[in-house]
């Protein structure tokens, strides 16, 4: 198992590369988090909200139609799309918001790409009576108009970010800058397994509920471990949550599915682990898509939630040591999977999740019928219907 070493290191990756203005705040968060994570009353409060507000445990659903159609491994879907707010993001947001509350913060800020993390943050801010501001790349606000409205409906102020490529990485930059300018009453709820320590560790811990539940549920159903766990990867929060409780089980193959966009070998991709190199960005040392001068490169994906130019440090370490495999799925393959799972199982899944579904479509037929795949559906796809229809040449109202 990868140990989080001093200052949140995963092998050579991780750490804290952050302006001095934020270092003291990070040390306070780190100290308070490690106190709270071992506090029984904090864990009880977290569990109560997960069960009675977020609607956990999520289902582990046997995809009978897909299994029969593909003709290979048995396919189980971990249904994070059934959570309150429609995605896995709520697991981490509840946890970090509780830390913020214990620190006496009254204002939450967050970045968002596809909008699901922003919606989850706005939701918890409303529940806790906190101010909330969300930073979202302007291009993503156009792709995800429904989620922008949902955030505003919940009382959050949404800031379209117009710098850079106007996508997720630029939203992270803007949120970091906002946090540095107002740390006394503000907590930055980071949505993925990225950033300076202790954020990757917090996200790992709060999202690990996915794999803890999946392991127990499969044991109850089949009395065995899965042969493979598959999840999509942008920054990597749902994937690290899906992998966490299986990392120490060497018989379980872990597969992260990246957004290849127009192709892994094209210049319009977000396949960080397959194409990236070691660098420092957004407060961490990890793998990033970079140009010849070491500058962060432009990335592309049909998915607003996966077009991030880096990956969380724990994923970088899992890839380096060979514990997890990372593969790319193109836009076309993900869109085909979006339609496939809708028709086969009656599930409209997020386009992010459909990258993982597309890989399952490829790999399941090559496996034996007594083998088992767990594929995490990180979110529901209502938010993507208009953009996928447009991709297919059908114009409908947003």
URLIN-V376298 format. One record per run of one state. SS is the DSSP state (H for helix, E for strand, C for the rest). FROM is the first residue (numbers start at 1). TO is the last residue. If there is no record, write none. Layout:
# URLIN-V376298
[[SS	FROM	TO] [SS	FROM	TO]]
This chain:
# URLIN-V376298
[[C	1	8] [E	9	10] [C	11	12] [E	13	14] [C	15	19] [H	20	36] [C	37	39] [H	40	52] [C	53	59] [E	60	62] [C	63	63] [H	64	70] [C	71	73] [E	74	79] [H	80	82] [C	83	86] [E	87	87] [C	88	88] [H	89	102] [C	103	106] [E	107	112] [C	113	115] [H	116	128] [C	129	130] [E	131	137] [H	138	143] [C	144	144] [H	145	153] [C	154	156] [E	157	161] [C	162	167] [H	168	181] [C	182	185] [E	186	188] [C	189	198] [H	199	207] [C	208	208] [H	209	222] [C	223	227] [E	228	232] [C	233	236] [H	237	246] [C	247	252] [E	253	261] [C	262	271] [H	272	275] [C	276	276] [E	277	281] [C	282	283] [E	284	288] [C	289	289] [E	290	290] [C	291	295] [E	296	296] [C	297	309] [E	310	310] [C	311	312] [H	313	320] [C	321	323] [E	324	330] [H	331	345] [C	346	348] [E	349	349] [C	350	350] [H	351	366] [C	367	371] [E	372	377] [C	378	378] [E	379	380] [C	381	381] [H	382	391] [C	392	398]]
